């Protein structure tokens, strides 16, 4: 399918955005770039779902057409990063800093794996990095791990660990902390940083209730950070 065909399908289905995902988008960068340029011209937003191991030059090239990204931050130990992924932690941190410098909306996802990156100290270092260097408004998605494929020697992530991580994120000053891969009340809800009211209720991937008008909380008029939230 050509980039133009992708955009035509997106327009026909009235899609608001195109997400480049399930294969690392920098692997097919030229194709993603051509598609993003065509999508931007058609008024469609572009989103990378990525491991965050992209060079500054590549990110700068696509940044005029890239609206948002969800980046995996798999831990905060270089040794563990190299063991599991073969890449360096610092390369990912530099990429995350580039996303913020270039003004691309950024969200972080951490898959919490028992015995790998689930200690309170490591979770706190991740949260502190996001809050201190990327911004308190950057959402942190904390996902539950389930044993599969090449990592079947670890148990599923306990719900208590996810709750601990969420508490750590909020204590570190993050405004938007979410739990993923788990059925848990309020796991995906958005809380207003201004008044503490729930402004978006979610059930998995669906909105079930919203209290946002023109990007602001209906209760206190505090601006809710995000892209395309004019509900």
Secondary structure, 3 states (H helix, E strand, C coil): CCHHHHHHHHHHCCCCEEEECCCCHHHHHHHHHHHHHHHHHCCCEEEEEECCCCCHHHHHHHCCCCCEEEEECCCCCHHHHHHHHCCCHHHHHHHHHHHHHCCCEEEEEEEECCCCCCCHHHHHHHHHHHHHHHCCCCEEEEEECCCECCECCCCCCCHHHHHHHHHHHHHCCCCCEEEECCCCCCCCCEECCCCCCEEEEEECCEEEEECEECCEECCCCCECCCCCCCC
